[in-house]
Structures are given as structure tokens and as C-alpha cells.
Amino acid sequence: MRTADVIVAGAGPSGLRVAARLAAAGLEVRVLERKARVGEAVVCTGIVGREVFGAFGLDRGAVVGEMQTVRLVSPRETEFVYTHPRPFACIVDRERFDGGLAEAAAAAGAVVVCGARVEGAAAGPGGVEVAVRHRDGGLERERAKLLVLATGVDFALQKRLGLSAPADFLMGAQVECAHPGAATAALYFGREVAPGAFAWSVPAGPGRARVGLLTRKDPKARLRAFVDRSLGGPSVREEGPVRVRPVAQGLLPRTCGDRVLAVGEAAGQTKTTTGGGISYGLACADLAAGTALDCFRRAAFGPADLAAYERRWKELLSREILVGQLTRRMCARLSDGRIESLFELARTDGLVPIIRATADFDRHSDLIFALLRRLSFMSFFRDVRDRLGPFCAS
């Protein structure tokens, strides 16, 4: 049986970050990725906060553009163009971005194996044993002292190991399009477009865009309708498959157990406002690595030993996750007419100074509270503000 100190199930950004940190500390780490290659067919806009590269020491080679301006489109096609004082986000090629993280993990000493799906796991006094299905159909068993679940929105292993899985999801759909006019990122709102959330068009190179949406149901049909109706014209056409994936919502109660912890999307560490999660996953990967190293120093891997990780990441993110989830749920009830009135308010510069002063690409709660204070003259937003009251001072 193949053995290691740590097995990481999943080679997304959070799993690769954990692997690099632990391998650099001298541990034997194996990363098992079910896909044929790292970063293959990822459903993601590829937008990350500009500060991510400096904060985590990442190479900018995967950056294909920067965002400073975004165009917002109302249900009645009223446009509001917002330009931030400086670029606030980067658009990355996700396969190259993830590939760079894999190279960093390998350089630190981790072994990254693609075409290897972890199908089962069981923890015992001597370690955790995993069943690995390889691309040729063969089944092998591997053993480690610690298992890190970085499996994205596949929660099968969490359920088997007694960890929490989300109960609330949005559905995301995205397609690559030839879109000659897509030089600026755009967000689209309205119940006919994406009830409960929004749609987007993000530049992906000259004359190309990643077009997608979040919604409760029928994401593929709604995306095709959005492309035909809202983007329109013969010059806009799909160039690739429509990919669909669930986006978890909410704070998971239990993200670690006996010899196992979850990180990234597998732990629900995503922005409940937009569905993004790269920066959250990287930050929590560092917390997971720190806790794991403490456990190796003490040779103790039980639930109480790993609980420090859950406490640390929730101190960092629980406010953002809960405030974002409740705000998005309540704003999903907005009528198209009320959304239109917000656009009119924004066009009269009633909201722009607030956005410029408080906007943060990865942390939205301060902006949410500032906007709710400004909009409290409307009973709907006053109600949202009051329901979020317990989080205001946290």
C-alpha cells in the first residue's frame, strides 16, 4: 500500500495551496485529482481580487486582463457604468492559474497525480485509508496520517466521514462565446434574466467572453435565452459546451473530524454574494496548513486537535458568508421595478461615493451595510438592515 504523511483529494487552488505549504515544511504529500489534468474544464469567471497575487506570493503569468470598469444593465436595459479609482480585479486563465499552483506544489516536493479519484475513505487509530480509482479503472488503496478534502462541490466524501454538506445551492452555468463587443465586464439583472441572482459577460481575450449566470433552476436554458435575448446579434455565438455546476450557500457547521479536514468549496468557503471563492480558499488553505503542522508536531490528529482550523477560518469568514447569504436571499425578492429604481438612484450619483469608499472585491459586508444605511428610506432595505443587525458590530 502506498503511504504518505498527507493525502489531498482535489487539485484546485485550495488543495494545491495546502499541498505546497505542507510539502515545503518537509511532509510527504500526495495530491489526487480526478480530472485528466489540473484546471481542466473549470466553471469559473476567472476573476480574482488584484491583491491575491501579492498576498499569497502568486505569479501573475495567468493574468489575461485587469478590471477597473464594470457595466451594469437593469431589467429595462438601463445602463450604469462604474469605474473604480484603480484596477480592482484580474481576469485569469484558470487552467494556467491552477497549473501555476500545481507547479509550485511540485517544486515544494508534493506529488500531483491526475486521473485519480478518491472514492472512499476511512479513518482509524493508525491513519486514514483511501480508495483511489485510476483512469484505467483500477482501484488502489493508499494510507496517510491526514486527509485534506479539496473536492469542490462534490460532497460525497464529507458525508461518508461525518462532515457537513450544504443544504442550500444556486446553480451556475457558463459558456465561452465569440463576442466582439465584450471589451468591458458587464452584469445583468432582472427576473427574466437570472431570478434570484445575476448574469455576466467577462472578457476572455480579443473578441471573446465568458458568459454565465447564477439562478435557482434551469440554468442551461436560462443561459441560452440570455445569450439570445440580452446579448443578441449574429456576431455573438457559443463556442464550446455550456457547463453547469452547483454553488454552495451558507456556513457549514462541521468541516473537520478524525484525521480529516475540508478546505475551499468543499468547506463552503465561498462568497455567498457572487459564488466566487478563490481568495477565500487560498486564505483557508494557509490556516489548514498551519493547523496540520501543529498536529504533526504533536502527532495528534483527532477532532479536538483539528478544531483549531475550523475556529480560525470561521473567525475570518463567517460574517462575510452569513451577511452575503441573507442579503442575497432577501434581494432575490426585489421586483424588476425596484431594481430599476436603484439604477436611477445610482445614475444620480447617490450610490457611487459609497461604492468608491467601501468596495472590497473579496469582502462585501462593509459595502452591504453602507448601502443599506443609504437605502434605509425604503422599507424593504430597512427590513434587510434590521435583520442583519446582529452582524453590524461583529
Secondary structure by P-SEA (a helix, b strand, c coil): cccccbbbccccaaaaaaaaaaaaaccbbbbbbcccccccccccccccccccccccccccccccccccbbbbbccccbbbbbbcccccbbbcaaaaaaaaaaaaaaaabbbbbcccccccccccccbbbbbbbccccbbbbbbccbbbbcccccaaaaaaabbbbbcbbbbbbbbbcccccccbbbbbbccccccccccccccccccccccccccccaaaaaaaaaaacccccccccccccbbbbbbbbccccccccccccccccccccccccccccaaaaaaaaaaaaaaaaaaaaaccccccccaaaaaaaaaccaaaaaaaaaaaaaaccccaaaaaaaaaaaaacccaaaaaacccccccaaaaaaaaaaacccaaaaaaaaaacccccc
